[in-house]
Amino acid sequence: FRSDGRSVPATTCASTASTIRSPMRLDKLTLDGWRNYQRQTLAFDQRCNVIYGENAQGKTNLLEAAVYLSCGKSPRAHGDRELIGFERQDASLTGQIFSRDRAFTTEIQLFRGKRRKMTVNGVPAKTGAALSDVLHTVFFCPEDLFLIRAGAAERRRFMDLSLCQLRPRYAEALAEYTRLHEHKTRILRDSEEHPQLLQMLPDFNERLCRVGAVLISYRARYCVSLAEYARQAHFECSGEKEELTLLYRTVKTVEDPFAPQEQICEALRRHQEAHLAAERASRLCLSGPHKDDVEVLINGRSARQYGSQGQVRTAALSLKLAEREIHKNAVGEYPVMLLDDVLSELDPRRQEYVLNRIQGGQVFITCCENDRLDTMLHGRVFHIRNGEVL
């Protein structure tokens, strides 16, 4: 996924391997008040880390902390307050990271009553983009296996989490668009009692068009790269029997999402004007890329409607493996792969395929029992119970 929107063909990965730096890795993690962890420091293997224990003991919380260190966002929580332990007023994360052939220390402090504080090597980090400049992660959980059959919001979230790490400009635009959308929604909602609020709509609509054009431009190019790598992964995992296709779906008036952003912006204006009356009547924001989707086809048919359970799982698996390849080619290093109890949901053939494909970078695998994965992948084992390592 290059800055010009073109992707690096999957077939060239092997030939470019010699130019790729040593994989980035999370060497040490200290948690204090994070979820169910009181105070815990863990040192990790640079290849494979197996984290096992019974359910609800803190395995996923550990992986969630790694994701947060990479982008300042949680794949599970809606707000930072959820990440702070019960009866605690604050929480902190400290990660010692090796990336770009350098050592980094990322520190994050969360508070219930004020804004978070983040630093990288002691330098304040104002946004998650500064964190992504150091660490990239790909998080894969059992819920992602249903990504194909889920609603469009889940597929947008998948794109957003990945793009926020890859492109700081996208992360800024997404944050601004979210704020503008929330404000417009409140204006529409309260306009019946306070009709004077509608005077503010033109300004918000114009800004939403401009920022929305940025989102569409990045998403369209990301989907091109995602489709190329996912097609190859799905073809291999299905025994070379099925072809996966991804189609980016956005506002209907945007006929060419690869056009200059000013043209996309004009198309968004036309769509807004056509839905102006409907928005005021319903008091809902009906126009914009907050309704975007990625349509998944298997052999030309909708995977969501017609795919079998095995097919949709293979497709979701392919998307995640494709995401890993995109990150590798974008930054020159394998991202840290986080597999949260996914292998237990896969049949032996797909398990073997995943384990073969994740070689070459640091990986974290959670499971209920230690199935000797550390021996297979040459790594370290952590037994977690009630937020502590035994």
C-alpha positions as CSV (number, residue, x, y, z in Angstrom):
1,F,0.0,0.0,0.0
2,R,2.0,2.9,-1.3
3,S,1.5,6.6,-1.0
4,D,0.5,6.8,-4.6
5,G,-2.4,4.3,-4.0
6,R,-0.7,1.4,-5.8
7,S,-0.1,-1.9,-4.0
8,V,3.0,-4.1,-4.1
9,P,2.0,-7.4,-5.8
10,A,1.9,-10.4,-3.4
11,T,4.2,-12.3,-5.8
12,T,7.0,-9.8,-5.2
13,C,7.1,-10.3,-1.4
14,A,9.8,-13.0,-1.5
15,S,12.0,-10.9,-3.7
16,T,11.9,-7.9,-1.5
17,A,12.4,-9.8,1.7
18,S,16.1,-9.1,1.8
19,T,15.4,-5.3,2.0
20,I,13.1,-5.7,5.0
21,R,14.5,-4.7,8.3
22,S,14.4,-6.8,11.4
23,P,10.8,-7.3,12.6
24,M,9.5,-4.7,15.1
25,R,8.8,-6.2,18.5
26,L,7.4,-5.5,21.9
27,D,10.2,-6.5,24.3
28,K,8.7,-5.6,27.6
29,L,5.3,-4.4,28.9
30,T,4.4,-2.9,32.3
31,L,0.8,-2.6,33.2
32,D,-0.5,-0.7,36.3
33,G,-4.2,-0.5,36.8
34,W,-4.9,-1.6,33.3
35,R,-8.2,-3.6,33.3
36,N,-7.7,-6.4,35.9
37,Y,-3.9,-6.0,36.2
38,Q,-2.7,-4.3,39.4
39,R,1.0,-4.1,38.6
40,Q,2.7,-6.5,36.2
41,T,5.8,-6.4,34.1
42,L,6.4,-9.0,31.3
43,A,9.4,-9.6,29.1
44,F,8.6,-11.2,25.7
45,D,10.3,-13.4,23.2
46,Q,11.1,-11.8,19.9
47,R,9.3,-14.6,18.0
48,C,6.4,-16.4,19.7
49,N,4.6,-15.7,23.0
50,V,1.9,-18.1,24.1
51,I,-0.4,-16.7,26.8
52,Y,-2.8,-19.3,28.3
53,G,-5.2,-19.6,31.1
54,E,-9.0,-20.0,31.8
55,N,-11.5,-17.5,30.4
56,A,-11.8,-14.0,32.0
57,Q,-8.4,-14.1,33.5
58,G,-6.8,-11.2,31.5
59,K,-5.3,-12.8,28.4
60,T,-7.2,-10.6,26.0
61,N,-6.5,-7.5,28.2
62,L,-2.8,-8.1,27.6
63,L,-3.2,-8.1,23.8
64,E,-5.5,-5.1,24.1
65,A,-2.7,-3.2,25.8
66,A,-0.3,-4.0,22.9
67,V,-2.9,-2.7,20.4
68,Y,-3.3,0.5,22.5
69,L,0.5,1.1,22.5
70,S,0.4,1.0,18.7
71,C,-2.4,3.5,18.0
72,G,-3.9,4.9,21.1
73,K,-7.2,3.0,20.5
74,S,-8.7,-0.1,21.9
75,P,-10.2,-2.8,19.6
76,R,-12.9,-3.5,22.3
77,A,-13.6,-0.4,24.5
78,H,-15.6,2.6,23.5
79,G,-13.7,4.9,25.8
80,D,-10.5,5.1,27.8
81,R,-12.5,5.0,31.1
82,E,-13.3,1.3,30.4
83,L,-9.6,0.5,30.4
84,I,-9.0,1.7,34.0
85,G,-9.4,-1.0,36.7
86,F,-12.2,-1.0,39.1
87,E,-11.7,1.3,42.1
88,R,-8.8,2.9,40.3
89,Q,-8.6,6.6,39.2
90,D,-5.8,6.0,36.8
91,A,-3.9,3.4,34.8
92,S,-0.6,3.3,32.9
93,L,1.1,1.4,30.2
94,T,4.8,1.3,29.5
95,G,6.2,-0.5,26.5
96,Q,9.8,-1.1,25.5
97,I,9.7,-1.5,21.8
98,F,12.3,-2.3,19.1
99,S,11.4,-0.7,15.8
100,R,13.3,0.7,12.7
101,D,16.4,-0.8,14.2
102,R,16.1,1.4,17.3
103,A,14.8,1.1,20.9
104,F,11.8,3.1,22.0
105,T,9.9,3.5,25.2
106,T,6.3,4.4,25.0
107,E,4.4,5.5,28.1
108,I,0.7,6.1,28.4
109,Q,-1.2,7.4,31.4
110,L,-5.0,7.2,31.6
111,F,-7.2,9.2,34.0
112,R,-10.9,9.2,34.9
113,G,-11.2,12.9,35.3
114,K,-8.8,14.4,32.7
115,R,-7.1,13.8,29.4
116,R,-4.6,11.0,28.9
117,K,-0.9,11.6,28.6
118,M,1.4,9.8,26.1
119,T,5.1,10.0,25.5
120,V,7.6,8.3,23.1
121,N,11.1,8.4,24.5
122,G,10.1,11.2,26.8
123,V,8.6,13.4,24.0
124,P,4.9,14.2,24.3
125,A,2.7,12.4,21.8
126,K,-0.4,14.4,21.1
127,T,-2.2,11.8,19.0
128,G,-2.1,8.1,18.3
129,A,-0.2,8.8,15.1
130,A,3.0,9.2,17.1
131,L,2.5,5.8,18.6
132,S,1.9,4.2,15.2
133,D,5.2,5.7,14.0
134,V,6.9,3.3,16.5
135,L,4.7,0.2,16.7
136,H,2.2,-1.6,14.4
137,T,0.0,-4.4,15.4
138,V,-2.6,-6.7,13.7
139,F,-5.2,-7.9,16.2
140,F,-7.2,-11.0,15.3
141,C,-10.0,-12.2,17.6
142,P,-12.8,-14.8,17.3
143,E,-15.3,-12.0,16.5
144,D,-13.3,-11.2,13.4
145,L,-14.2,-14.6,12.0
146,F,-17.7,-13.2,11.6
147,L,-16.5,-10.0,10.0
148,I,-17.9,-11.0,6.6
149,R,-21.5,-11.6,8.0
150,A,-21.4,-8.6,10.4
151,G,-22.8,-5.2,9.6
152,A,-21.0,-2.6,7.6
153,A,-19.9,-0.8,10.8
154,E,-17.6,-3.7,11.7
155,R,-15.9,-3.7,8.3
156,R,-15.4,0.1,8.5
157,R,-13.9,-0.4,11.9
158,F,-11.5,-3.0,10.5
159,M,-10.4,-0.5,7.8
160,D,-10.2,2.4,10.3
161,L,-8.0,0.6,12.9
162,S,-5.6,-0.5,10.2
163,L,-5.4,2.8,8.3
164,C,-5.0,4.9,11.5
165,Q,-1.7,3.0,12.1
166,L,-0.6,3.3,8.5
167,R,-1.5,6.9,7.6
168,P,-1.4,9.7,10.3
169,R,-3.3,12.0,8.0
170,Y,-6.2,9.5,7.9
171,A,-6.3,9.2,11.7
172,E,-6.6,13.0,11.9
173,A,-9.3,13.1,9.3
174,L,-11.3,10.3,10.9
175,A,-11.2,12.0,14.3
176,E,-12.4,15.3,12.8
177,Y,-15.1,13.6,10.7
178,T,-16.4,11.8,13.9
179,R,-16.6,15.1,15.8
180,L,-18.4,16.8,12.9
181,H,-20.8,13.9,12.5
182,E,-21.7,14.0,16.2
183,H,-22.3,17.7,16.1
184,K,-24.5,17.5,13.0
185,T,-26.5,14.7,14.5
186,R,-27.1,16.8,17.6
187,I,-28.2,19.8,15.5
188,L,-30.6,17.6,13.5
189,R,-31.9,16.0,16.7
190,D,-32.5,19.2,18.6
191,S,-33.7,21.3,15.6
192,E,-37.4,20.7,16.3
193,E,-37.2,22.5,19.6
194,H,-34.4,24.9,18.5
195,P,-34.9,25.6,14.7
196,Q,-32.3,28.3,14.8
197,L,-29.7,25.5,15.0
198,L,-30.3,24.7,11.3
199,Q,-28.5,27.9,10.4
200,M,-25.3,26.0,11.4
201,L,-25.8,23.1,9.0
202,P,-24.3,24.6,5.8
203,D,-20.9,25.0,7.6
204,F,-20.9,21.5,9.0
205,N,-22.0,20.0,5.7
206,E,-19.2,21.7,3.8
207,R,-16.6,20.6,6.3
208,L,-18.0,17.0,6.3
209,C,-17.7,16.9,2.5
210,R,-14.1,18.0,2.6
211,V,-13.0,15.7,5.4
212,G,-15.2,12.8,4.0
213,A,-13.3,13.1,0.7
214,V,-10.1,12.4,2.5
215,L,-11.5,9.3,4.1
216,I,-12.9,7.9,0.8
217,S,-9.6,8.5,-1.0
218,Y,-7.6,6.6,1.6
219,R,-10.2,3.8,2.0
220,A,-10.4,3.1,-1.8
221,R,-6.7,2.7,-2.1
222,Y,-6.4,0.6,1.0
223,C,-9.1,-1.7,-0.4
224,V,-7.2,-2.2,-3.6
225,S,-4.2,-3.5,-1.7
226,L,-6.3,-5.5,0.7
227,A,-8.1,-7.2,-2.2
228,E,-4.8,-8.2,-3.8
229,Y,-3.3,-9.9,-0.8
230,A,-6.6,-11.3,0.5
231,R,-7.3,-12.9,-2.9
232,Q,-4.0,-14.8,-2.8
233,A,-4.4,-15.9,0.8
234,H,-7.9,-17.1,0.2
235,F,-6.9,-18.9,-3.0
236,E,-4.2,-20.8,-1.1
237,C,-6.3,-21.5,2.1
238,S,-9.2,-22.8,0.0
239,G,-7.0,-25.4,-1.8
240,E,-6.9,-23.2,-4.9
241,K,-10.6,-23.6,-5.4
242,E,-12.1,-20.2,-4.7
243,E,-11.5,-16.6,-5.7
244,L,-12.1,-13.8,-3.3
245,T,-13.0,-10.3,-4.5
246,L,-13.4,-7.1,-2.5
247,L,-15.5,-4.1,-3.7
248,Y,-15.4,-0.8,-1.9
249,R,-18.9,0.8,-1.6
250,T,-19.3,4.4,-0.8
251,V,-21.8,7.3,-1.5
252,K,-23.5,6.6,-4.8
253,T,-22.6,10.0,-6.3
254,V,-18.9,9.2,-5.9
255,E,-18.5,7.3,-9.2
256,D,-14.7,7.3,-9.0
257,P,-13.2,7.1,-5.4
258,F,-9.7,7.4,-7.0
259,A,-10.5,10.8,-8.4
260,P,-8.9,14.0,-7.0
261,Q,-10.3,14.8,-3.6
262,E,-11.9,18.0,-4.8
263,Q,-14.0,15.9,-7.3
264,I,-15.0,13.5,-4.5
265,C,-15.9,16.5,-2.4
266,E,-18.2,17.9,-5.1
267,A,-19.9,14.5,-5.4
268,L,-20.5,14.4,-1.7
269,R,-22.1,17.9,-1.9
270,R,-24.5,16.6,-4.5
271,H,-25.4,13.6,-2.4
272,Q,-26.0,15.9,0.7
273,E,-28.2,18.2,-1.3
274,A,-30.3,15.3,-2.5
275,H,-30.8,14.1,1.1
276,L,-31.2,17.4,2.8
277,A,-35.0,17.2,3.2
278,A,-34.8,13.6,4.4
279,E,-32.2,14.4,7.0
280,R,-34.3,17.2,8.4
281,A,-37.4,15.0,8.5
282,S,-35.7,12.0,10.1
283,R,-33.3,14.2,12.2
284,L,-30.6,11.8,11.2
285,C,-27.3,12.2,9.2
286,L,-28.0,10.1,6.1
287,S,-25.3,11.2,3.8
288,G,-21.5,10.6,4.0
289,P,-18.8,7.9,4.2
290,H,-19.9,6.9,7.7
291,K,-22.0,4.4,5.8
292,D,-19.2,3.0,3.7
293,D,-18.8,-0.8,3.3
294,V,-16.6,-3.4,1.8
295,E,-18.5,-6.0,-0.2
296,V,-16.9,-9.5,-0.1
297,L,-17.5,-11.9,-3.0
298,I,-16.4,-15.5,-3.3
299,N,-16.4,-16.8,-6.9
300,G,-18.5,-13.8,-7.8
301,R,-21.2,-14.3,-5.2
302,S,-21.9,-12.4,-2.0
303,A,-20.1,-14.1,0.8
304,R,-22.3,-12.5,3.3
305,Q,-25.5,-14.0,1.7
306,Y,-24.3,-17.2,0.2
307,G,-21.0,-18.2,1.8
308,S,-20.8,-21.3,4.0
309,Q,-19.4,-21.0,7.5
310,G,-16.0,-22.4,6.3
311,Q,-15.9,-19.9,3.4
312,V,-16.7,-16.8,5.5
313,R,-14.1,-17.9,8.1
314,T,-11.5,-18.4,5.4
315,A,-12.4,-15.0,3.9
316,A,-12.0,-13.2,7.3
317,L,-8.8,-15.0,7.9
318,S,-7.5,-13.9,4.5
319,L,-8.4,-10.2,5.3
320,K,-6.3,-10.3,8.5
321,L,-3.4,-12.0,6.8
322,A,-3.6,-9.4,4.0
323,E,-3.6,-6.6,6.6
324,R,-0.3,-8.0,8.0
325,E,1.2,-7.9,4.5
326,I,0.1,-4.4,3.8
327,H,1.7,-3.2,7.1
328,K,4.9,-5.0,6.3
329,N,5.2,-3.4,2.9
330,A,4.2,0.0,4.1
331,V,6.8,0.3,6.9
332,G,9.4,-2.3,5.9
333,E,8.9,-4.5,8.9
334,Y,6.5,-7.2,10.0
335,P,3.9,-5.8,12.4
336,V,3.3,-7.6,15.7
337,M,0.6,-10.2,15.2
338,L,-1.9,-10.7,18.0
339,L,-4.0,-13.9,17.8
340,D,-6.6,-13.9,20.5
341,D,-7.9,-17.4,20.9
342,V,-8.4,-17.7,17.2
343,L,-6.7,-21.0,16.5
344,S,-9.2,-22.9,18.6
345,E,-11.9,-21.7,16.3
346,L,-10.2,-23.1,13.2
347,D,-10.0,-26.6,11.8
348,P,-6.5,-28.2,11.7
349,R,-6.0,-27.3,8.0
350,R,-6.6,-23.6,8.6
351,Q,-4.6,-23.7,11.8
352,E,-1.6,-25.0,9.9
353,Y,-2.0,-22.4,7.2
354,V,-2.1,-19.6,9.8
355,L,1.0,-20.8,11.6
356,N,2.9,-21.1,8.4
357,R,1.9,-17.6,7.3
358,I,2.8,-15.8,10.5
359,Q,6.5,-16.8,10.4
360,G,8.9,-14.0,10.2
361,G,7.6,-11.6,12.9
362,Q,6.7,-11.4,16.6
363,V,3.5,-13.1,17.4
364,F,1.3,-13.4,20.5
365,I,-1.2,-16.2,20.8
366,T,-3.7,-16.6,23.6
367,C,-5.4,-20.0,24.3
368,C,-7.2,-21.8,27.2
369,E,-4.5,-24.5,27.3
370,N,-0.9,-24.6,26.4
371,D,-1.0,-26.7,23.2
372,R,2.8,-26.7,22.8
373,L,2.6,-23.8,20.4
374,D,5.7,-22.4,22.0
375,T,7.6,-25.6,20.9
376,M,6.2,-25.4,17.4
377,L,7.1,-21.7,17.0
378,H,10.1,-21.6,19.3
379,G,9.0,-19.1,22.0
380,R,7.9,-18.4,25.6
381,V,4.9,-19.3,27.6
382,F,2.9,-17.2,30.1
383,H,0.2,-18.6,32.4
384,I,-2.3,-15.9,33.3
385,R,-4.6,-16.1,36.3
386,N,-6.6,-13.2,37.6
387,G,-4.4,-10.6,36.0
388,E,-1.1,-12.2,37.2
389,V,1.6,-14.3,35.6
390,L,2.1,-17.6,37.4
